[in-house]
Every structure is written in C-alpha cells, then in structure tokens.
Amino acid sequence: MLDKLFLKRLSRKGKIAYWLGQLVLDSLWALYLFVIMGLSMDEAESLLFVGIFLVLIIWGGICLLAWKKEDESVDSDYSV
C-alpha cells in the first residue's frame, strides 16, 4: 500500500531506484540477521518485518526527496 503511494509520486528514475534500493537494503538486513547475528527465522521474525517496514519508509522518503515527479497539474490549471 505504501509502495503505491511512493510510486505515484516518483519519476521513472525514482521508481527504478526505489525498487533496486528496496531489494538491496532488505537483502542486507536479512543477511545481517541470519548470517552475521546467526538468528533463526523463529528468533528473528519480528525483527525482520520491523526492519523491512523501516527500510520501506526511510528509503521511500529518500527517493521522494531525490526523484520526485514534477507536478504537471499546476500548469494545466492555468491553461486556457
């Protein structure tokens, strides 16, 4: 649901960066939990989902700051 909100406001480059960043950051988070900390899925289930949610919010905000789509509705309101 939040993905849809972010993607609606991102430019084409922003959409690509958003999905690649999500994939990489979520993978790094899972790698950290399961390989580096050595947790099992039973132990790390809640940490995994909280981390994925935080990555979604933080990375989505960064992408919006960097690649926000220009608002075209302002120009169309003043055209005759």
C-alpha positions in Angstrom: 0.0 0.0 0.0 2.8 2.4 0.8 4.6 1.3 -2.3 1.7 2.5 -4.4 1.8 5.9 -2.7 5.5 6.3 -3.3 5.4 5.1 -6.9 2.6 7.5 -7.8 4.8 10.5 -6.9 8.2 9.3 -8.2 9.7 9.9 -11.6 10.8 7.0 -13.8 14.4 7.0 -12.5 13.0 7.3 -9.0 10.8 4.2 -9.4 13.9 2.2 -10.6 16.0 3.5 -7.7 13.2 2.8 -5.3 12.8 -0.9 -6.3 16.6 -1.5 -6.5 17.2 0.2 -3.2 14.4 -1.8 -1.5 15.8 -5.1 -2.9 19.4 -4.3 -1.8 18.6 -2.9 1.6 16.1 -5.7 2.5 18.7 -8.2 1.4 21.4 -6.6 3.6 19.0 -6.6 6.6 18.2 -10.3 6.1 21.9 -11.1 5.7 22.8 -9.2 8.9 20.1 -11.0 10.9 20.6 -14.5 9.6 24.3 -14.7 8.7 26.1 -12.2 10.9 23.9 -12.5 14.0 23.1 -16.1 13.4 19.5 -16.0 14.3 16.9 -18.5 13.1 13.6 -17.4 11.4 11.7 -18.1 14.7 14.0 -15.8 16.6 14.2 -13.0 14.1 10.7 -13.0 12.6 9.6 -9.8 14.3 12.9 -8.0 13.7 12.8 -8.9 10.1 9.4 -7.4 9.5 10.1 -4.3 11.5 13.3 -3.8 9.6 11.7 -4.2 6.2 9.0 -1.7 7.2 11.5 0.8 8.4 13.5 0.4 5.2 10.3 0.9 3.2 9.6 4.2 5.0 13.1 5.6 5.1 14.1 4.6 1.6 10.8 5.8 0.2 11.3 9.2 1.8 14.9 9.5 0.4 13.6 8.6 -3.1 10.9 11.2 -2.8 13.4 13.8 -1.9 15.7 12.9 -4.7 13.4 11.9 -7.6 10.0 13.5 -7.0 7.9 13.8 -10.2 7.4 17.4 -11.3 3.8 18.4 -10.7 2.2 18.9 -14.0 -1.3 19.7 -12.7 -0.3 23.2 -11.8 0.4 24.1 -15.4 -2.8 22.5 -16.6 -4.9 24.6 -14.1 -3.8 27.9 -15.7 -4.0 26.9 -19.4 -6.9 28.2 -21.4 
